[in-house]
Amino acid sequence: MVPIDRRAEQIAAALVPPLLGAEAVAQAVGAPMDYVLVWPNGREGVLEVTLVADPEAIKWQNQLAQAGGAWQTTGKWELRLRTLAMQYRPTEAAARRVVDLCRFHGTTSTPALPPEVRAEEDAVARIESIGELRRVKVGREGISVFVPVRAEFVEATDEDFASLLERWVSLQHVAAHVAKTSSATSRERHLFLVPLDDVLPVRFYTDDFRAPSRFPRGYEGIDGLWVWSNYWHRFLGWRGGRWSWENFPSRTSDSTRSTQ
């Protein structure tokens, strides 16, 4: 399975260049920017792509995506986390061990294991310190991992999406991508943001909110700012001094090539 960050790059290359009338040229790993934008008249720009995620979660979410989105085992299990600070490999090993214990003792969750097993097994202690593992009847085969559930009222979040963008730029990895893009010497500098579930408030789970009316502070030097969530059926873009909702292009296959 394609890692989350690589998938985000592919989505950006499919959505933005057709709208700009440009072609996205993928750069080699380690290059300063993700894509060089090339227009038919020879003009060039850059397109940088980054996930917006809680710093505690971004690494293991990529690792989980590379594992196919779940840890392989017999049956359908889910690990529901109470924290985003999960150590990936130790937790995977502990989850597999707990599944084996549940099967052996004929139980379907960590709380249902015998008290002496819960007291003696380090794997059980690790799992119970971060969440709960249980067998389920529906879903995919293997151990699926879910981020903590956030209970919040829609009204608890500012309805101005620009305010949320200003919160995101306070994240170190987002700020670094903004700085890198804004300092590029190209004539057009575009930044594409893909927020993951743990940073997107419930108010913005659907794309029926109004486009922002202002440019967010902290993104100065960016000529084009783009946002897409997998909850949305369109994407949001700022260019030419205004925000607008954009529909997915009808054809995307010819807008990208690679130099790798």
JOMOCOR-V820830 format. One record per residue. N is the residue number from 1. SS is DSSP state (hx for helix, st for strand, lp for the rest). PHI is phi in degrees with one decimal (* if undefined). Layout:
N:SS:PHI, N:SS:PHI
This chain:
1:lp:*, 2:lp:-71.9, 3:lp:-57.6, 4:hx:-58.8, 5:hx:-66.2, 6:hx:-68.8, 7:hx:-62.7, 8:hx:-61.1, 9:hx:-63.1, 10:hx:-63.0, 11:hx:-65.0, 12:hx:-59.6, 13:hx:-67.4, 14:hx:-81.8, 15:hx:-93.7, 16:hx:-78.6, 17:hx:-55.2, 18:hx:-59.4, 19:hx:-69.6, 20:hx:-88.6, 21:lp:74.8, 22:st:-121.7, 23:st:-114.5, 24:st:-96.9, 25:st:-104.9, 26:st:-65.6, 27:lp:-95.2, 28:lp:-66.0, 29:lp:-57.4, 30:lp:95.0, 31:lp:-68.8, 32:lp:-58.9, 33:lp:-124.9, 34:lp:-73.5, 35:st:-138.9, 36:st:-102.3, 37:st:-92.9, 38:st:-125.1, 39:st:-95.3, 40:lp:-56.2, 41:lp:-85.2, 42:lp:92.8, 43:lp:-65.6, 44:st:-126.4, 45:st:-143.7, 46:st:-131.5, 47:st:-132.6, 48:st:-108.1, 49:st:-127.9, 50:st:-148.6, 51:st:-75.9, 52:st:-112.0, 53:lp:-149.4, 54:lp:-61.5, 55:lp:-54.5, 56:lp:-71.7, 57:lp:-106.8, 58:hx:-62.0, 59:hx:-70.6, 60:hx:-71.2, 61:hx:-65.9, 62:hx:-66.6, 63:hx:-62.6, 64:hx:-66.6, 65:hx:-62.3, 66:hx:-66.9, 67:lp:-84.7, 68:lp:94.2, 69:lp:91.0, 70:st:-160.0, 71:st:-92.4, 72:lp:-68.4, 73:lp:-165.6, 74:lp:-78.1, 75:lp:93.3, 76:st:-111.1, 77:st:-132.3, 78:st:-137.5, 79:st:-108.1, 80:st:-100.3, 81:st:-80.5, 82:lp:-104.9, 83:lp:-142.6, 84:lp:-89.0, 85:lp:-84.3, 86:lp:-107.9, 87:lp:-83.4, 88:hx:-63.1, 89:hx:-62.7, 90:hx:-60.3, 91:hx:-71.0, 92:hx:-60.3, 93:hx:-63.0, 94:hx:-66.3, 95:hx:-63.9, 96:hx:-63.8, 97:hx:-63.9, 98:hx:-65.7, 99:hx:-60.3, 100:hx:-61.1, 101:hx:-65.0, 102:hx:-62.4, 103:hx:-63.0, 104:hx:-61.4, 105:hx:-96.7, 106:lp:67.7, 107:lp:-115.3, 108:lp:-122.9, 109:st:-159.4, 110:lp:-63.9, 111:lp:-63.4, 112:lp:-85.3, 113:lp:-68.0, 114:lp:-56.6, 115:hx:-54.4, 116:hx:-67.0, 117:hx:-70.0, 118:hx:-62.9, 119:hx:-77.9, 120:hx:-96.0, 121:lp:-90.3, 122:hx:-63.2, 123:hx:-63.2, 124:hx:-65.5, 125:hx:-61.1, 126:hx:-63.9, 127:hx:-63.8, 128:hx:-69.7, 129:hx:-77.5, 130:hx:-120.3, 131:st:174.1, 132:st:-135.4, 133:st:-108.7, 134:st:-149.4, 135:st:-83.7, 136:lp:-128.1, 137:lp:-93.0, 138:lp:-121.5, 139:lp:111.6, 140:lp:-93.8, 141:lp:-67.6, 142:st:106.8, 143:st:-104.2, 144:st:-87.8, 145:st:-113.9, 146:st:-120.5, 147:lp:-71.1, 148:lp:-58.3, 149:lp:-74.9, 150:lp:-106.9, 151:lp:-93.1, 152:lp:-152.7, 153:lp:-85.4, 154:hx:-55.1, 155:hx:-69.6, 156:hx:-74.3, 157:lp:-109.3, 158:lp:-55.7, 159:lp:-73.9, 160:lp:-83.4, 161:hx:-62.2, 162:hx:-61.3, 163:hx:-65.1, 164:hx:-66.5, 165:hx:-60.1, 166:hx:-68.4, 167:hx:-69.4, 168:hx:-64.3, 169:lp:-70.0, 170:lp:-77.4, 171:lp:-73.4, 172:hx:-59.1, 173:hx:-71.5, 174:hx:-70.8, 175:hx:-58.6, 176:hx:-65.6, 177:hx:-70.4, 178:hx:-62.5, 179:hx:-62.6, 180:hx:-65.0, 181:hx:-69.1, 182:hx:-66.6, 183:lp:-90.9, 184:lp:-64.2, 185:lp:-87.4, 186:lp:-67.1, 187:lp:-73.1, 188:st:-127.3, 189:st:-123.7, 190:st:-117.5, 191:st:-125.3, 192:st:-114.9, 193:st:-108.0, 194:st:-123.0, 195:st:-74.5, 196:lp:-87.8, 197:hx:-58.3, 198:hx:-75.1, 199:hx:-117.6, 200:lp:-100.3, 201:lp:-63.0, 202:hx:-57.0, 203:hx:-53.9, 204:hx:-108.3, 205:lp:-69.3, 206:lp:-114.1, 207:lp:-98.1, 208:lp:-96.7, 209:lp:-91.7, 210:lp:-73.1, 211:lp:-62.9, 212:lp:-58.6, 213:lp:-102.8, 214:lp:-144.0, 215:lp:-86.9, 216:lp:-71.1, 217:lp:-66.8, 218:lp:102.0, 219:lp:-111.6, 220:lp:-58.8, 221:lp:93.5, 222:lp:-95.2, 223:lp:-87.4, 224:st:-139.8, 225:st:-121.2, 226:st:-129.3, 227:st:-137.3, 228:lp:-143.0, 229:lp:-119.6, 230:lp:-70.5, 231:lp:-81.1, 232:lp:-94.3, 233:lp:-105.6, 234:lp:-155.6, 235:st:-133.3, 236:st:-107.3, 237:st:-140.5, 238:st:-118.1, 239:st:-160.3, 240:lp:60.1, 241:lp:84.3, 242:st:-149.8, 243:st:-94.3, 244:st:-159.0, 245:st:-82.2, 246:st:-120.9, 247:lp:-80.6, 248:lp:-64.0, 249:lp:-65.6, 250:lp:-74.5, 251:lp:-132.3, 252:lp:-126.4, 253:lp:-70.1, 254:lp:-103.1, 255:lp:-98.2, 256:st:-137.0, 257:st:-141.3, 258:st:-123.8, 259:lp:-104.1, 260:lp:-77.0
